[in-house]
């Protein structure tokens, strides 16, 4: 999946902006933001929030993978938001 650089840069502009955008970022975008932040300003609160989001996205992906494996595709599609 392609990383939307504008969203990553915008999310890192401030904690308030990160809060506004974090739910729209993909796992790849969260990791890209972590790479940028850890390599530059190193704001601990922003890094902590990005790590928490990356963990949550990974948890969701893993949960869906297990549901698909043990319940089948139909159950996973029914449980997806949207």
C-alpha positions in Angstrom: 0.0 0.0 0.0 1.2 3.5 -0.8 2.1 5.8 2.0 0.3 9.2 1.7 3.2 11.5 2.6 1.0 14.5 3.1 -1.0 12.8 5.8 2.2 11.6 7.6 3.8 15.1 7.5 0.5 16.8 8.6 0.1 14.3 11.4 3.6 15.1 12.7 3.0 18.8 12.7 1.5 18.8 16.2 0.0 16.5 18.8 -3.4 18.0 18.1 -3.1 17.3 14.4 -1.9 13.8 15.1 -5.0 13.2 17.3 -7.2 14.5 14.4 -5.6 12.2 11.8 -4.4 9.1 13.6 -7.5 7.0 13.0 -7.2 7.7 9.2 -3.5 6.5 9.0 -2.7 3.1 7.7 -0.2 0.9 9.5 2.4 1.7 6.9 1.8 5.4 7.4 2.1 5.1 11.2 5.4 3.3 10.8 6.6 6.0 8.3 5.6 8.7 10.9 7.5 6.8 13.6 10.6 6.6 11.4 10.4 10.4 10.7 9.7 11.4 14.3 12.4 9.2 15.8 14.9 10.4 13.3 14.2 14.1 13.9 12.5 15.8 16.8 12.1 12.7 19.0 9.0 14.0 20.8 8.4 11.1 23.3 4.7 11.8 23.6 4.2 11.6 19.8 6.4 8.5 19.5 4.4 6.8 22.3 1.1 7.6 20.6 2.3 6.3 17.2 3.6 3.1 18.8 0.2 2.6 20.5 -1.6 3.0 17.2 0.8 0.7 15.4 0.2 -2.0 18.1 -3.6 -1.5 17.9 -3.6 -1.8 14.1 -1.4 -5.0 14.3 -3.8 -6.4 16.9 -6.8 -5.8 14.6 -5.0 -7.4 11.7 -4.1 -10.4 13.7 -7.6 -10.7 15.1 -9.1 -10.6 11.6 -6.6 -13.2 10.4 -7.6 -15.6 13.2 -11.3 -15.0 12.6 -10.8 -15.8 8.9 -8.8 -18.9 9.7 -11.2 -20.3 12.3 -14.6 -18.9 11.2 -14.2 -18.3 7.5 -14.2 -15.3 5.3 -18.0 -14.5 5.8 -17.6 -13.8 9.6 -14.6 -11.5 9.1 -16.4 -9.5 6.5 -19.4 -9.2 8.7 -17.3 -7.9 11.6 -15.4 -5.2 9.6 -16.6 -1.6 10.2 -18.2 0.2 7.4 
